Amino acid sequence: MRTALYIVAGIVLAAFLAVAFVVPSMQGSEEREAAAALVAGTEPAKKQVAAAAERAGSLSGSGNGVKLGSKNDPGFGELKWIVEMNGVIRGWNDRSAIEIDVRPRLESGKVSWSCRGYPIASMPPSCGG
């Protein structure tokens, strides 16, 4: 009888550890992949904003007319972006509860970019993770 209880306790402990550690790490991996896809999806807009800003010598209006359509990914759900008039690109994914903010900076006629996102643990290194 005592041996059977130890076996049952061992199975329960193994199940608890799987739920407590393995499942969250799998979910974190999916969030990191979704964040990477969200950041990668900004590239076409970054090129357009940079070209407009470098041509005009100013970020003002560099996002005018730049559109990024949403992308429906079977693994991550819908990825969405918006480009503001000053060239700032914001992106988000409701399913993973992640968002990014990609900001241009014009120095010496060239545009450079900075990226920040939330949650930080889900972000790739290029976006503050």
Helices and strands as residue ranges (DSSP letters): H 2-17, I 18-22, H 23-40, H 43-56, E 71-73, E 77-83, E 89-93, E 98-107, E 110-118, G 120-122, G 125-127
